[in-house]
Amino acid sequence: MPIPTGLTERLGVAHPIIQAPMAGGGDSPALVAAVSEAGGIGVFGAAYLAPPQITEAAKSIREKTPRPFGLNLFSPLPAPVPPRAFAPAIARLAPYYTELGLPPPAAPAPPTYSFDDQLAAVLDSGAAMFSFTFAPVPSEVVAAARARGMLVAGTATTVEEALAIEKLGVDAVVAQGSEAGGHRGSFAQPFEASMIGTMALVPQIVDAVRVPVIASGGIMDGRGIAAAFALGASAVQMGTAFLTCEEAGVSDAYKEKILTSREHETRITRAFSGRPARGIVNRVMIEVGDEVPGFPLQNALTRPMRTAAGKAGRTEYLSLWAGQGLRLARRQKAGELVARLVAEVRVTIDRIGG
Amino acid sequence: MPIPTGLTERLGVAHPIIQAPMAGGGDSPALVAAVSEAGGIGVFGAAYLAPPQITEAAKSIREKTPRPFGLNLFSPLPAPVPPRAFAPAIARLAPYYTELGLPPPAAPAPPTYSFDDQLAAVLDSGAAMFSFTFAPVPSEVVAAARARGMLVAGTATTVEEALAIEKLGVDAVVAQGSEAGGHRGSFAQPFEASMIGTMALVPQIVDAVRVPVIASGGIMDGRGIAAAFALGASAVQMGTAFLTCEEAGVSDAYKEKILTSREHETRITRAFSGRPARGIVNRVMIEVGDEVPGFPLQNALTRPMRTAAGKAGRTEYLSLWAGQGLRLARRQKAGELVARLVAEVRVTIDRIGG
């Protein structure tokens, strides 16, 4: 990679290529380890895991590579207002459960662990990077992770969000453009106001903050990485490009769906989790719509359906998170992808340096 | 500019920087001429002009510069279904007319000229470039313009639209990302499906078509231009960056609004014209909403209001078209902007080539 940035030096990695955390089964310890082993940095999405599972995942990654890796959590959020009754939300989902031969969905049980419990596991994990999504965390959280030597980054979708994240004392801000797959990290404005394309978002955040900026959203190959550097980013974070890799945690049917979908076939939806996220349009997204209980209630209500559908390769019931660059996704090993990206960045910079 | 592309050679211009057509008063013969004089290519938005006005505008540009310039038209569209009665649409707008001291809006008169009439004026204008927006034109239109030696480009917002445009025999495709200000060029899918960010859109279109691609949407400075080249574009088209230039046709109040707005303060609206377009949120956009007569009916209904508001500097009544990169807009002369862009591209490529 032609640009060693402050971030690569700080992390002790060769390439400023971050594999985006994809909580809920998109990533896997094998994917994270493969990316780190190839000289990038894999980040494991630990948001939905209980503390012992986080410890287990970190151990599994560490067994596969001695290189730096990262962990991501969702910031603690105010508890959503539960619907007066779960019956309508359950009734809406019940037919899918029947179709999949599952018992009907049940009102979600209260969580058995807190963000602080998850954080404690992260702090003891040996991870070199900690990132958070959905909101600012208390600045003590940032300080605690930095005290363990971790590089800390938070996600922003507008300039004002980036400034709020920077104020916490982070090492870097992830600028998430509207192209990005999966959950929107928006918190300061309604997400509709925060759908800023990566091309516009990155330079405006770069100009506003002093810390390095990690560009994400629609970056799929070396051309995108070089473009992000041109815009002023110090690193890129890529999700969809890694989701079709052999080591990714999703089903083959999901990967095939990414590989055969077109750039205009993704949409922002609340149907699966209660929070806006970008995925490929499918039956459940259309039928369930956006009038659902808040996150994480809806997420819990749909989880057994998604788990069963993933195993059965039934993509019409899955949250098919994917970004708008999906025509550029390829089947490959994650290490091959990282090597290809590094080569492509060189070629791209040579081409435009012509 | 470090990259002479096929397009610059074909056009006989120094820099692959196109000033986007901004019909309805955003551009001006002075702006177009200043951009062309500085080595880019200015494109005048002639969509709303009668043939003699097109001839007049081209003459005015030619008097100011001997260099190549372009003209843009809106493609012929099926006539919109007129509302059963215009009364409700008129009633909704009437208070604004009263506030501005104008006679109440009237049902629009039928057009006195056709697309073919406009095209005839364009063909005789001496323009070096002809671009079209909103739909494919008949391929004879493309052939006629090319027969006059014009470089012909059409606008696309998805890969499939780009392929449809390429099939007409054009010289280039304009890839309009979701960041772009002003009207969406979408035609093959509903515009909601076609809100693809520039970072994702450009490389996917570049891979799909054989003709050169002109990137647009969120490109505001040399970083954005270098990024567009990295993505594979052969040129860029920039609107908002030129809209705050001294020579632009909009009021000072409009320019000031761009210079003081934030990236999350634009939205897609049909309120002003009946077609989706991106502008800065204001009172009329919010109050009128999207349930309006189709284009160009609503456009005609709101025109006297917008014209009067522009003269009076009353931005709450204006269609404040602007893209998502607006924090990067500056007050300057258009020639200074072009020179600055060229210098910035060099600096950017040197930086990432580091």
Interface residues (C-beta under 8 A of the other chain):
Chain A: P2 I3 T158 V159 E160 G177 S178 E179 Q189 E192 A193 S194 M195 I196 G197 T198 M199 A200 L201 P203 Q204 D207 G217 G218 I219 M220 D221 R223 G224 A226 A227 A228 F229 A230 L231 G232 R262 E263 H264 E265 R267 G323 Q324 G325 R327 L328 T348 I349 I352 G353 G354
Chain B: P2 I3 T158 V159 E160 G177 S178 E179 Q189 E192 A193 S194 M195 I196 G197 T198 M199 A200 L201 P203 Q204 D207 G217 G218 I219 M220 D221 R223 G224 A226 A227 A228 F229 A230 L231 G232 R262 E263 H264 E265 R267 G323 Q324 G325 R327 L328 T348 I349 I352 G353 G354
